């Protein structure tokens, strides 16, 4: 029996240039901390080997501190063996990175730099497919089919790439999704897709241990894999490893609803908010007061989170005559309100422009309501 931990796409050294400056350092440090959390997950699952299926580093020229400190974290527990595969972000084309890594790697770190069988453990052979470049232009796992291993040995594949093309038609570097069956693999550990995905019983993407985008749902995790015997199906169990959460609160609104109450019910628990990056996504239809109430509630909630992004592009306006009258019945303000409404409803305008006009109109309505309240008799 063999137990191992499967992970990928740590992207150590990622800069998060689009995030607020105060947050970037926290996110970068969380990625480094994923190494310690992976070691904890390996110990908890009884795994002695941690397989990194590509993109340990975010770039082909990581800073010396990123490399050295990463190796120091791996060396902290000599009982754990780390196997590192070059991915598309840190491919073999990084002719300075991998010689430097080979010279500085601790004794418990193995670099899978060649497409040839590696003895992983007694009775277990690893078949790695390192990326020679960012876009290799071929299925790097083809050689698995012909790889010779001792009779009765576990055959474990390690690769980085997509099993589906998301680019031009006829892409030739897509990995065969049935490679495990073709090559007689007991398990195929894949990297590249940052979400955890089961392709078949023997083929998995681990996902990143520390999320870095809103695209993939669920916490950062690795996979604890148990292989009982050659030919037997593997037992695969997710092990949560993420520090920060990237969550999307989706609200499909209708006129007459209370958007503030709907938003409050969709938000994560307060204890998690400081370590949560939140996208608030509003769709459906709303009157002006309701859109204004949604924006006010979202603005009020935003400082609770590490980061909050408010999107109301797909929230259509359904104003009534009274909504525009509340801004003004005539004059410049009424003209401005009608112009913004026309822009918000103009299908010829780009969606972001329509959303900006709708938001401006909702805020104008909110300001008018505030002025009315201040002018009301006590």
KEDO-294760 format. One record per atom (N, C-alpha, C, CB): x, y, z. Coordinates in steps of 0.05 Angstrom, whole numbers, padded with zeros to 5 digits, always signed. Glycine has a CB too. Layout:
<nodes>
XYZ...
</nodes>
This chain:
<nodes>
+00017-00024+00000+00000+00000+00000+00018+00025+00000-00019+00000+00025+00009+00045-00015+00024+00070-00017+00005+00093-00012+00039+00073-00044+00013+00112+00005-00003+00136+00010+00014+00160+00000-00011+00140+00040+00001+00178-00014+00015+00202-00024-00004+00225-00023+00027+00198-00052+00007+00249-00024-00008+00274-00025-00003+00287-00052-00001+00293-00002-00024+00293-00066-00023+00304-00093-00030+00334-00092-00041+00289-00113-00013+00351-00102-00018+00380-00103-00006+00391-00128-00007+00394-00077-00011+00417-00133+00000+00430-00157-00006+00460-00155-00012+00419-00183+00006+00475-00173-00001+00503-00177+00001+00520-00152-00029+00505-00189+00023+00518-00138+00027+00536-00115+00034+00564-00124+00049+00525-00097+00047+00567-00146+00054+00593-00157+00068+00611-00136+00029+00608-00168+00089+00600-00124+00104+00615-00104+00116+00640-00117+00126+00598-00091+00114+00662-00103+00124+00688-00114+00104+00703-00130+00147+00682-00131+00079+00694-00132+00058+00709-00146+00055+00737-00134+00031+00693-00146+00053+00757-00152+00053+00785-00142+00025+00797-00137+00068+00801-00162+00005+00787-00149-00022+00797-00145-00024+00827-00152-00032+00792-00117-00013+00835-00175-00011+00863-00182-00037+00878-00184+00004+00865-00207-00060+00863-00188-00085+00877-00191-00099+00881-00164-00103+00861-00209-00088+00870-00143-00100+00873-00117-00090+00899-00103-00094+00849-00099-00105+00909-00083-00095+00932-00068-00067+00925-00055-00114+00939-00046-00051+00946-00055-00023+00941-00046-00022+00930-00017-00008+00968-00046-00040+00938+00000-00039+00928+00028-00046+00898+00029-00059+00944+00045-00059+00887+00009-00067+00859+00009-00046+00841-00004-00093+00856-00004-00030+00852-00022-00012+00835-00038+00006+00818-00021+00004+00852-00057+00019+00830-00001+00037+00816+00016+00024+00793+00031+00051+00834+00036-00001+00798+00040-00015+00777+00055-00020+00753+00037-00042+00788+00066-00028+00758+00012-00034+00736-00006-00009+00721-00014-00048+00747-00031+00013+00736-00019+00039+00723-00025+00048+00705-00002+00060+00743-00032+00046+00715+00022+00054+00699+00045+00036+00674+00049+00054+00716+00070+00011+00677+00042-00007+00654+00045+00001+00632+00025-00036+00663+00039+00011+00639+00002+00020+00619-00017+00045+00604-00006+00027+00631-00044+00063+00619+00006+00086+00606+00019+00077+00588+00042+00106+00627+00029+00058+00598+00058+00048+00582+00080+00034+00556+00071+00029+00598+00096+00026+00554+00046+00014+00530+00036+00033+00506+00038+00005+00533+00007+00059+00511+00036+00078+00489+00039+00076+00476+00066+00107+00499+00034+00075+00492+00087+00071+00480+00114+00045+00466+00116+00074+00502+00135+00024+00477+00105-00002+00464+00107-00003+00438+00091-00024+00483+00097+00011+00437+00068+00013+00412+00054+00027+00391+00070+00027+00416+00027+00049+00399+00084+00063+00380+00101+00044+00370+00123+00088+00393+00113+00029+00388+00135+00009+00380+00156-00011+00360+00144-00005+00405+00167-00021+00365+00120-00040+00347+00108-00028+00320+00102-00051+00360+00082-00003+00320+00093+00010+00294+00088+00013+00278+00113+00038+00299+00076+00021+00291+00135+00024+00276+00160-00003+00266+00170+00037+00294+00182-00024+00283+00167-00050+00275+00176-00061+00252+00161-00070+00299+00174-00054+00249+00135-00065+00227+00119-00046+00203+00118-00070+00237+00091-00023+00205+00131-00004+00183+00131+00012+00181+00106-00019+00157+00136+00014+00202+00091+00029+00202+00066+00058+00210+00071+00017+00221+00045+00076+00195+00058+00105+00202+00061+00115+00217+00037+00121+00176+00064+00099+00219+00015+00107+00232-00009+00087+00253-00017+00110+00211-00032+00098+00277-00025+00081+00299-00035+00089+00304-00064+00085+00325-00017+00070+00300-00082+00075+00304-00110+00065+00332-00118+00061+00282-00127+00082+00348-00130+00074+00375-00139+00073+00373-00170+00095+00397-00130+00049+00373-00181+00045+00369-00210+00047+00395-00225+00017+00357-00215+00070+00409-00222+00076+00432-00238+00068+00458-00226+00062+00430-00264+00082+00479-00235+00078+00507-00226+00082+00511-00196+00050+00516-00234+00103+00499-00186+00111+00506-00158+00117+00536-00157+00135+00489-00149+00129+00546-00178+00137+00575-00179+00119+00589-00199+00167+00578-00186+00114+00615-00195+00097+00630-00213+00111+00639-00238+00086+00654-00198+00138+00639-00238+00153+00649-00261+00178+00632-00264+00160+00678-00257+00190+00634-00288+00215+00619-00293+00239+00631-00279+00219+00618-00323+00236+00655-00268+00259+00668-00254+00249+00677-00227+00270+00691-00270+00242+00658-00209+00234+00667-00182+00257+00680-00167+00224+00643-00166+00250+00698-00149+00271+00711-00133+00286+00690-00117+00258+00732-00114+00312+00695-00112+00327+00676-00096+00314+00669-00069+00355+00686-00091+00302+00689-00057+00289+00684-00031+00266+00666-00034+00280+00711-00018+00251+00668-00056+00228+00650-00060+00237+00621-00062+00213+00658-00086+00258+00616-00077+00269+00589-00080+00280+00579-00053+00291+00588-00101+00297+00594-00041+00310+00585-00016+00290+00581+00006+00331+00605-00007+00272+00599+00010+00252+00597+00032+00233+00574+00026+00237+00623+00036+00226+00569+00001+00209+00547-00005+00223+00520+00002+00202+00547-00035+00248+00518-00005+00263+00493+00002+00266+00490+00032+00290+00493-00012+00270+00512+00046+00272+00511+00075+00246+00500+00087+00278+00538+00087+00223+00508+00077+00198+00498+00087+00195+00468+00082+00174+00514+00074+00204+00459+00058+00203+00431+00052+00222+00414+00069+00209+00426+00022+00245+00425+00075+00265+00411+00091+00257+00408+00120+00292+00424+00088+00237+00423+00129+00230+00423+00158+00223+00395+00169+00207+00441+00163+00212+00378+00151+00206+00350+00160+00220+00331+00141+00175+00345+00160+00244+00321+00149+00259+00303+00131+00244+00277+00125+00285+00297+00143+00223+00270+00141+00209+00245+00136+00191+00247+00112+00192+00238+00160+00186+00271+00102+00169+00275+00078+00187+00279+00054+00150+00300+00082+00180+00266+00032+00194+00270+00007+00176+00286-00012+00201+00242-00006+00187+00307-00023+00173+00324-00043+00184+00318-00071+00177+00354-00036+00166+00314-00090+00173+00310-00118+00161+00333-00133+00162+00282-00129+00179+00348-00147+00171+00373-00160+00174+00369-00191+00188+00396-00150+00152+00375-00205+00151+00373-00234+00150+00401-00246+00126+00357-00243+00167+00407-00266+00164+00433-00279+00138+00435-00294+00187+00437-00299+00124+00458-00291+00099+00462-00305+00102+00482-00327+00077+00472-00285+00080+00495-00336+00083+00514-00357+00093+00541-00348+00056+00518-00371+00088+00548-00323+00099+00574-00312+00128+00571-00304+00083+00583-00288+00137+00547-00296+00165+00543-00288+00177+00520-00304+00167+00538-00258+00175+00522-00331+00182+00500-00348+00212+00496-00349+00172+00505-00376+00221+00475-00363+00249+00469-00366+00264+00490-00382+00253+00442-00379+00248+00507-00396+00261+00529-00410+00274+00549-00391+00241+00543-00428+00267+00547-00365+00279+00564-00345+00307+00553-00339+00262+00565-00318+00326+00560-00357+00352+00547-00356+00370+00556-00332+00367+00552-00381+00361+00576-00318+00375+00584-00293+00361+00571-00268+00376+00614-00290+00335+00569-00269+00320+00560-00246+00327+00531-00238+00290+00562-00251+00325+00513-00257+00328+00485-00249+00356+00476-00242+00317+00467-00271+00377+00486-00255+00404+00480-00245+00409+00492-00217+00425+00492-00264+00398+00516-00212+00400+00527-00185+00384+00511-00165+00391+00556-00185+00360+00502-00173+00344+00486-00155+00358+00459-00149+00316+00481-00167+00370+00447-00169+00384+00421-00165+00408+00425-00146+00394+00410-00192+00421+00448-00147+00444+00453-00129+00435+00458-00101+00460+00476-00140+00411+00470-00097+00403+00479-00071+00382+00462-00058+00393+00507-00072+00370+00443-00072+00348+00427-00061+00358+00410-00037+00337+00409-00083+00342+00409-00016+00349+00392+00007+00347+00363+00000+00332+00398+00031+00356+00345+00017+00357+00317+00011+00330+00305+00007+00372+00302+00033+00309+00316+00018+00282+00304+00016+00266+00316-00007+00267+00308+00041+00279+00331-00025+00266+00343-00049+00278+00330-00074+00269+00374-00050+00260+00319-00091+00268+00306-00116+00256+00322-00139+00260+00276-00117+00272+00328-00158+00264+00343-00182+00259+00324-00205+00285+00365-00189+00235+00324-00216+00227+00307-00238+00232+00322-00264+00197+00297-00236+00257+00323-00273+00265+00339-00295+00267+00324-00321+00291+00352-00289+00264+00298-00321+00267+00282-00345+00243+00263-00348+00293+00266-00345+00233+00259-00373+00211+00241-00378+00221+00212-00378+00197+00247-00405+00227+00202-00355+00236+00174-00352+00227+00164-00324+00267+00171-00355+00223+00138-00321+00213+00127-00296+00231+00134-00272+00210+00097-00298+00218+00140-00250+00232+00145-00225+00222+00126-00204+00228+00175-00216+00240+00114-00189+00231+00098-00166+00221+00116-00144+00254+00080-00156+00195+00114-00138+00183+00131-00118+00185+00119-00090+00154+00136-00125+00179+00093-00089+00180+00078-00063+00182+00049-00071+00154+00084-00045+00189+00031-00053+00190+00002-00060+00163-00007-00073+00196-00015-00035+00165-00017-00097+00141-00027-00110+00125-00005-00123+00124-00041-00092+00135+00019-00126+00120+00042-00138+00139+00058-00156+00108+00060-00116+00130+00062-00181+00146+00077-00201+00131+00102-00210+00154+00059-00225+00144+00124-00211+00132+00150-00220+00140+00155-00249+00141+00173-00201+00121+00162-00265+00126+00169-00293+00120+00199-00296+00108+00153-00312+00141+00216-00296+00136+00245-00298+00137+00255-00326+00158+00259-00281+00122+00277-00331+00121+00290-00357+00127+00320-00353+00093+00286-00371+00152+00327-00349+00159+00355-00345+00153+00372-00370+00188+00358-00336+00145+00397-00366+00140+00414-00389+00166+00426-00399+00120+00437-00381+00174+00421-00424+00199+00432-00435+00197+00462-00441+00207+00417-00460+00172+00472-00444+00168+00500-00450+00139+00507-00441+00173+00506-00480+00133+00532-00444+00106+00541-00435+00084+00529-00452+00104+00571-00436+00089+00526-00478+00070+00513-00497+00085+00491-00512+00058+00534-00516+00085+00467-00502+00101+00446-00514+00091+00437-00541+00102+00423-00496+00065+00440-00547+00055+00433-00573+00051+00403-00578+00074+00443-00594+00051+00387-00557+00046+00359-00559+00037+00348-00532+00071+00344-00569+00025+00324-00533+00017+00311-00508+00041+00298-00495-00005+00289-00514+00049+00310-00473+00074+00301-00460+00071+00275-00445+00083+00323-00440+00046+00265-00443+00042+00239-00429+00042+00215-00448+00016+00240-00414+00046+00219-00474+00045+00197-00493+00065+00175-00485+00051+00207-00521+00088+00182-00475+00109+00162-00470+00101+00143-00447+00135+00176-00463+00081+00151-00431+00072+00133-00409+00063+00106-00420+00049+00147-00393+00051+00106-00444+00040+00081-00455+00062+00061-00459+00026+00087-00482+00086+00070-00466+00108+00052-00473+00127+00048-00449+00123+00063-00496+00123+00062-00427+00142+00061-00405+00142+00033-00392+00136+00082-00384+00166+00022-00389+00169-00004-00377+00174-00001-00347+00192-00021-00390+00159-00016-00331+00162-00016-00302+00163-00045-00292+00139+00000-00288+00175-00050-00269+00177-00078-00259+00149-00090-00256+00192-00078-00233+00147-00116-00262+00121-00129-00258+00111-00126-00230+00124-00159-00265+00085-00120-00228+00072-00117-00202+00077-00090-00188+00082-00138-00184+00091-00071-00202+00096-00045-00190+00072-00026-00195+00122-00033-00201+00067-00009-00176+00048+00012-00180+00058+00032-00201+00041+00027-00153+00041+00040-00219+00049+00059-00240+00034+00086-00235+00042+00048-00269+00049+00107-00229+00037+00133-00222+00047+00153-00242+00044+00140-00193+00029+00167-00255+00036+00188-00274+00034+00215-00261+00018+00188-00298+00052+00233-00270+00053+00261-00259+00056+00280-00283+00077+00264-00238+00036+00297-00287+00036+00314-00311+00023+00341-00306+00022+00300-00335+00028+00359-00324+00017+00387-00322+00006+00395-00349+00038+00407-00311-00020+00401-00350-00031+00410-00375-00061+00405-00375-00018+00395-00399-00074+00412-00398-00103+00411-00400-00112+00386-00414-00114+00436-00414-00134+00375-00405-00147+00352-00420-00168+00363-00439-00159+00332-00400-00171+00389-00441-00190+00402-00459-00178+00427-00469-00217+00407-00445-00181+00433-00494-00170+00457-00506-00188+00481-00500-00166+00454-00536-00176+00502-00489-00191+00527-00485-00181+00549-00504-00188+00536-00455-00165+00541-00524-00155+00560-00542-00163+00554-00571-00125+00561-00541-00144+00556-00589-00151+00553-00617-00159+00524-00623-00127+00561-00634-00174+00521-00645-00183+00494-00653-00158+00477-00661-00203+00496-00677-00160+00452-00655-00139+00434-00663-00114+00435-00647-00132+00439-00691-00115+00446-00623-00091+00447-00606-00080+00419-00601-00097+00461-00578-00054+00416-00604-00042+00389-00603-00029+00383-00576-00022+00386-00625-00029+00402-00557-00016+00396-00532-00036+00388-00510+00000+00421-00523-00060+00382-00518-00080+00373-00499-00074+00344-00490-00109+00375-00511-00075+00340-00464-00069+00313-00453-00093+00295-00458-00063+00315-00423-00087+00270-00465-00108+00251-00469-00123+00246-00443-00097+00224-00480-00149+00250-00442-00163+00247-00416-00164+00218-00407-00191+00257-00418-00160+00199-00425-00160+00170-00418-00132+00159-00416-00177+00154-00438-00112+00176-00411-00085+00167-00410-00081+00146-00388-00066+00190-00404-00094+00148-00366-00090+00128-00345-00097+00100-00355-00107+00135-00320-00120+00098-00369-00128+00072-00380-00108+00063-00401-00156+00074-00392-00100+00081-00420-00082+00073-00441-00055+00063-00431-00078+00096-00460-00045+00076-00410-00018+00070-00400-00018+00051-00377-00005+00096-00393-00042+00042-00369-00043+00023-00346-00034+00036-00320-00026-00001-00352-00041+00061-00316-00033+00075-00292-00052+00069-00269-00033+00106-00297-00041+00068-00246-00057+00065-00222-00068+00092-00212-00041+00051-00199-00053+00113-00219-00062+00140-00212-00047+00159-00230-00057+00147-00182-00061+00180-00240-00050+00201-00256-00055+00228-00241-00061+00202-00285-00033+00240-00231-00035+00265-00216-00030+00288-00236-00014+00266-00193-00050+00305-00239-00049+00327-00258-00049+00354-00244-00073+00326-00277-00036+00373-00258-00036+00401-00250-00042+00418-00273-00009+00409-00238-00048+00443-00268-00053+00465-00288-00081+00477-00282-00053+00454-00317-00102+00461-00279-00128+00472-00272-00128+00477-00242-00151+00451-00280-00136+00501-00234-00133+00509-00206-00156+00500-00189-00131+00539-00204-00177+00488-00200-00198+00476-00185-00195+00446-00184-00226+00483-00197-00206+00434-00163-00203+00405-00159-00224+00391-00177-00207+00397-00129-00214+00373-00195-00231+00360-00214-00224+00330-00217-00229+00374-00242-00245+00314-00216-00241+00285-00222-00247+00280-00251-00260+00268-00204-00227+00271-00266-00231+00264-00294-00242+00235-00296-00204+00266-00310-00230+00217-00282-00241+00190-00279-00230+00180-00252-00233+00171-00303-00236+00155-00246-00229+00144-00220-00199+00145-00214-00238+00115-00218-00182+00145-00235-00153+00145-00232-00140+00171-00240-00142+00122-00247-00155+00190-00249-00143+00215-00260-00156+00239-00246-00147+00216-00290-00140+00255-00233-00150+00278-00218-00132+00303-00222-00152+00272-00188-00145+00326-00223-00131+00351-00218-00134+00357-00188-00143+00375-00236-00112+00363-00175-00113+00369-00147-00124+00397-00141-00086+00367-00135-00121+00415-00161-00127+00443-00155-00105+00456-00138-00154+00446-00140-00105+00482-00136-00084+00495-00121-00090+00493-00091-00082+00525-00129-00069+00491-00074-00074+00490-00045-00082+00518-00034-00050+00480-00031-00077+00539-00049-00084+00566-00040-00096+00581-00064-00058+00581-00029-00123+00584-00064-00136+00597-00087-00125+00624-00093-00166+00598-00083-00127+00632-00119-00117+00658-00127-00136+00672-00147-00090+00655-00139-00161+00663-00148-00180+00675-00167-00208+00667-00159-00174+00668-00196-00228+00681-00171-00256+00674-00165-00267+00652-00183-00273+00699-00168-00251+00643-00202-00262+00624-00222-00270+00598-00210-00241+00619-00243-00255+00588-00191-00260+00561-00180-00273+00563-00152-00233+00545-00178-00294+00548-00149-00308+00548-00123-00295+00528-00104-00338+00541-00128-00299+00533-00079-00289+00514-00059-00262+00524-00048-00286+00487-00071-00255+00513-00025-00230+00522-00012-00206+00509-00025-00230+00514+00018-00182+00520-00020-00158+00508-00029-00154+00481-00016-00134+00526-00023-00145+00462-00031-00143+00434-00021-00122+00419-00036-00170+00420-00023-00114+00396-00025-00097+00377-00038-00112+00350-00037-00069+00374-00024-00101+00330-00050-00114+00303-00051-00097+00283-00036-00119+00295-00080-00108+00270-00017-00095+00247-00004-00103+00222-00019-00104+00244+00026-00083+00208-00030-00087+00185-00048-00076+00160-00034-00074+00190-00076-00092+00139-00033-00084+00113-00023-00085+00093-00045-00101+00105+00002-00063+00080-00051-00062+00059-00071-00056+00032-00057-00040+00065-00092-00076+00015-00056-00074-00010-00041-00058-00031-00056-00101-00021-00035-00062-00033-00083-00048-00054-00098-00050-00046-00128-00060-00082-00093-00031-00056-00144-00033-00050-00173-00060-00060-00184-00010-00064-00188-00073-00042-00200-00098-00049-00212-00122-00042-00195-00099-00077-00218-00119-00039-00169-00141-00032-00151-00147-00003-00154-00135-00040-00122-00173+00005-00153-00179+00034-00155-00168+00049-00131-00210+00038-00157-00157+00073-00136-00146+00089-00114-00168+00101-00097-00128+00111-00125-00162+00105-00071-00180+00120-00053-00169+00148-00053-00180+00107-00024-00187+00168-00060-00178+00196-00062-00196+00213-00044-00181+00205-00092-00183+00229-00027-00198+00245-00008-00187+00273-00007-00196+00232+00021-00203+00294-00010-00194+00321-00009-00185+00328+00020-00216+00341-00017-00163+00344+00021-00153+00354+00046-00151+00384+00044-00124+00341+00053-00167+00398+00060-00168+00428+00058-00141+00440+00067-00191+00439+00074-00131+00458+00051-00105+00471+00057-00105+00501+00055-00084+00459+00039-00127+00513+00045-00127+00542+00039-00127+00559+00063-00151+00548+00022-00115+00582+00061-00115+00602+00082-00136+00623+00076-00087+00615+00085-00135+00635+00052-00155+00654+00044-00177+00640+00028-00142+00677+00027-00202+00650+00030-00224+00640+00013-00231+00661-00008-00248+00633+00031-00237+00652-00032-00247+00669-00053-00276+00661-00059-00229+00666-00080-00294+00678-00051-00323+00670-00052-00339+00690-00068-00334+00668-00024-00360+00680-00081-00378+00697-00096-00406+00695-00084-00379+00689-00126-00417+00718-00076-00444+00720-00066-00462+00728-00089-00447+00740-00042-00479+00710-00098-00496+00715-00122-00524+00722-00112-00496+00691-00141-00535+00744-00122-00563+00752-00115-00578+00756-00141-00563+00777-00097-00599+00740-00145-00617+00745-00168-00641+00760-00156-00626+00717-00181-00642+00786-00161-00662+00803-00148-00687+00807-00165-00650+00830-00141-00709+00812-00152-00734+00819-00166-00746+00844-00153-00754+00796-00164-00760+00860-00168-00773+00884-00156-00791+00876-00132-00790+00899-00177-00789+00892-00112-00805+00887-00088-00790+00873-00066-00829+00872-00095-00766+00862-00072-00751+00848-00052-00734+00868-00036-00733+00826-00065-00724+00858-00013-00706+00874+00004-00678+00866-00003-00713+00870+00035-00663+00881-00019-00637+00872-00027-00617+00871-00004-00626+00890-00049-00620+00889+00016-00602+00888+00038-00604+00862+00054-00607+00913+00057-00629+00853+00058-00633+00828+00072-00623+00805+00056-00663+00824+00079-00627+00805+00030-00618+00784+00013-00587+00782+00013-00627+00788-00016-00574+00805+00013-00545+00806+00014-00535+00796+00041-00534+00834+00009-00547+00804+00062-00538+00796+00089-00539+00765+00092-00555+00809+00111-00560+00753+00080-00563+00724+00082-00543+00710+00065-00591+00716+00073-00532+00722+00044-00513+00709+00026-00484+00712+00034-00516+00720-00001-00478+00730+00053-00450+00735+00061-00439+00713+00079-00448+00762+00075-00412+00708+00077-00400+00689+00095-00402+00698+00124-00371+00685+00088-00398+00679+00142-00400+00685+00171-00379+00706+00179-00396+00659+00188-00385+00723+00198-00366+00745+00205-00338+00735+00212-00377+00760+00228-00336+00712+00225-00309+00703+00234-00291+00697+00210-00313+00677+00250-00302+00692+00186-00285+00685+00163-00279+00709+00146-00299+00664+00147-00291+00732+00151-00290+00753+00131-00263+00766+00127-00310+00774+00139-00247+00768+00148-00221+00782+00145-00203+00766+00126-00207+00785+00172-00208+00740+00123-00191+00723+00106-00207+00714+00081-00180+00699+00121-00226+00730+00073-00243+00723+00050-00241+00746+00030-00272+00718+00058-00237+00739+00005-00239+00757-00018-00267+00752-00030-00216+00754-00039-00283+00773-00032-00311+00769-00038-00318+00784-00064-00329+00779-00016-00333+00770-00081-00345+00783-00104-00375+00782-00100-00337+00768-00132-00388+00806-00100-00417+00808-00097-00428+00812-00125-00425+00831-00078-00444+00792-00134-00454+00792-00161-00484+00794-00161-00445+00767-00176-00495+00817-00170-00524+00821-00171-00535+00818-00199-00531+00849-00159-00556+00803-00202-00570+00800-00227-00600+00804-00223-00564+00771-00240-00615+00802-00245-00644+00805-00242-00653+00833-00249-00653+00797-00215-00674+00842-00234-00686+00868-00239-00691+00882-00213-00712+00865-00256-00690+00909-00214-00695+00924-00189-00704+00953-00196-00669+00925-00171-00720+00964-00179-00727+00992-00181-00703+01009-00170-00752+00998-00165-00705+01035-00175-00683+01052-00166-00678+01051-00136-00689+01081-00174-00699+01053-00119-00693+01051-00090-00680+01025-00082-00719+01055-00074-00687+01003-00096-00677+00977-00090-00647+00975-00099-00694+00955-00103-00642+00985-00122-00614+00985-00131-00596+01002-00112-00611+00995-00160-00607+01025-00104-00592+01042-00085-00588+01028-00059-00607+01068-00081-00609+01014-00049-00606+00999-00024-00586+00977-00026-00633+00988-00016-00585+00963-00049-00565+00942-00054-00537+00953-00053-00570+00927-00080-00532+00975-00067-00506+00987-00068-00497+00997-00040-00505+01011-00088-00516+01009-00025-00510+01018+00002-00502+00995+00020-00533+01034+00013-00518+00973+00018-00512+00949+00035-00485+00937+00027-00534+00928+00032-00479+00935+00002-00454+00924-00007-00430+00941+00002-00453+00921-00038-00433+00968-00001-00412+00986+00008-00408+00984+00038-00419+01015+00001-00429+00980+00053-00427+00977+00082-00413+00951+00090-00455+00978+00095-00418+00930+00075-00406+00904+00082-00377+00902+00073-00422+00881+00069-00369+00916+00053-00343+00912+00040-00319+00914+00059-00339+00933+00019-00318+00933+00078-00294+00935+00095-00290+00911+00114-00296+00960+00112-00310+00894+00117-00307+00870+00134-00288+00850+00121-00334+00857+00139-00283+00852+00095-00269+00831+00080-00241+00840+00072-00285+00824+00055-00224+00820+00067-00198+00825+00057-00199+00841+00031-00182+00800+00053-00219+00835+00015-00223+00849-00010-00252+00844-00018-00203+00838-00033-00265+00864-00030-00293+00861-00039-00296+00875-00066-00313+00873-00018-00308+00861-00084-00313+00871-00111-00344+00870-00116-00298+00854-00133-00355+00892-00122-00384+00894-00126-00391+00896-00155-00396+00919-00110-00407+00878-00165-00414+00878-00193-00445+00877-00196-00402+00853-00208-00455+00898-00209-00484+00899-00214-00489+00904-00244-00496+00922-00198-00471+00895-00261-00474+00899-00290-00499+00886-00301-00450+00888-00305-00506+00863-00289-00529+00848-00300-00555+00853-00284-00523+00818-00299-00555+00873-00267-00579+00880-00252-00594+00902-00267-00572+00890-00222-00615+00894-00281-00630+00912-00298-00647+00931-00282-00647+00897-00318-00650+00956-00292-00667+00976-00278-00695+00974-00288-00656+01004-00283-00714+00974-00269-00742+00976-00276-00755+00999-00260-00757+00949-00270-00747+01024-00266-00757+01046-00250-00786+01052-00256-00740+01071-00256-00800+01062-00237-00827+01072-00240-00826+01103-00241-00846+01063-00217-00848+01115-00250-00848+01144-00253-00842+01157-00227-00875+01153-00264-00852+01146-00205-00847+01157-00178-00818+01158-00171-00863+01143-00157-00802+01138-00182-00773+01137-00175-00759+01162-00187-00761+01111-00186-00766+01169-00212-00753+01193-00224-00764+01218-00211-00758+01193-00254-00790+01218-00204-00801+01241-00191-00788+01247-00164-00832+01238-00187-00779+01225-00151-00765+01229-00125-00739+01243-00128-00761+01201-00112-00727+01241-00152-00702+01257-00157-00709+01286-00162-00686+01245-00181-00727+01290-00181-00737+01317-00187-00759+01314-00208-00714+01337-00196-00779+01332-00207-00801+01331-00226-00794+01346-00252-00826+01342-00214-00774+01364-00251-00766+01379-00274-00739+01391-00269-00787+01401-00282-00728+01404-00289-00702+01417-00285-00678+01400-00292-00700+01427-00257-00655+01410-00284-00630+01397-00291-00627+01369-00280-00606+01414-00282-00635+01366-00254-00633+01339-00242-00650+01319-00256-00640+01340-00212-00674+01327-00263-00692+01309-00278-00681+01302-00305-00721+01321-00280-00669+01322-00319-00657+01317-00345-00634+01297-00342-00647+01343-00357-00617+01301-00321-00595+01283-00317-00604+01255-00311-00577+01293-00294-00625+01252-00295-00636+01226-00288-00646+01212-00313-00658+01228-00268-00660+01226-00330-00671+01214-00355-00649+01206-00374-00691+01233-00368-00628+01223-00375-00605+01216-00393-00591+01191-00383-00585+01240-00394-00587+01189-00356-00574+01165-00346-00592+01140-00350-00569+01168-00316-00618+01143-00347-00636+01120-00352-00634+01111-00381-00665+01128-00345-00633+01131-00399-00631+01124-00428-00605+01109-00433-00633+01149-00445-00583+01118-00421-00557+01104-00425-00558+01076-00413-00534+01120-00412-00570+01073-00390-00572+01047-00377-00588+01027-00393-00584+01050-00350-00606+01037-00410-00623+01019-00425-00614+01016-00454-00652+01029-00424-00594+01030-00462-00585+01031-00490-00570+01005-00497-00568+01056-00496-00582+00987-00513-00568+00962-00520-00543+00966-00537-00586+00943-00534-00540+00989-00549-00516+00994-00566-00492+01001-00549-00522+01017-00585-00496+01007-00524-00473+01014-00506-00461+00989-00495-00482+01033-00484-00435+00989-00489-00423+00966-00476-00435+00961-00448-00392+00970-00473-00436+00936-00440-00448+00929-00414-00436+00945-00391-00445+00900-00409-00409+00949-00389-00399+00964-00367-00409+00993-00366-00368+00965-00368-00412+01005-00391-00423+01033-00392-00452+01034-00382-00420+01044-00420-00468+01014-00391-00496+01013-00381-00497+01010-00351-00511+00990-00395-00479+00992-00340-00479+00988-00311-00471+01013-00297-00461+00965-00304-00451+01027-00307-00442+01052-00295-00464+01073-00294-00417+01064-00309-00479+01075-00316-00502+01094-00317-00523+01086-00297-00514+01095-00345-00530+01060-00295-00550+01052-00276-00541+01057-00247-00555+01022-00280-00515+01052-00242-00505+01057-00215-00506+01087-00208-00476+01047-00212-00498+01104-00228-00499+01133-00223-00528+01142-00218-00487+01148-00247-00547+01131-00233-00575+01138-00229-00584+01130-00201-00592+01126-00250-00576+01105-00193-00584+01096-00166-00573+01114-00144-00576+01067-00162-00548+01122-00148-00535+01139-00128-00548+01167-00128-00505+01141-00133-00555+01177-00151-00569+01202-00153-00596+01201-00138-00574+01211-00182-00610+01178-00141-00635+01174-00126-00630+01173-00096-00649+01148-00135-00608+01160-00088-00602+01159-00059-00596+01186-00048-00578+01139-00054-00580+01203-00063-00574+01230-00054-00599+01247-00051-00554+01243-00073-00617+01244-00071-00642+01259-00070-00659+01251-00045-00659+01255-00095-00659+01225-00039-00674+01215-00016-00661+01226+00010-00674+01184-00015-00634+01227+00011-00621+01238+00035-00628+01268+00038-00591+01235+00033-00628+01283+00016-00635+01311+00018-00664+01315+00027-00630+01325-00010-00682+01298+00018-00709+01299+00025-00713+01294+00056-00726+01280+00009-00697+01274+00065-00699+01268+00094-00688+01291+00111-00683+01243+00100-00666+01303+00102-00655+01325+00117-00673+01349+00117-00628+01333+00106-00688+01353+00096-00706+01376+00094-00733+01372+00107-00710+01384+00066-00739+01347+00116-00764+01341+00128-00766+01353+00156-00769+01310+00130-00789+01362+00165-00791+01374+00192-00786+01353+00213-00819+01386+00196-00774+01361+00235-00768+01342+00257-00793+01334+00271-00748+01355+00277
</nodes>
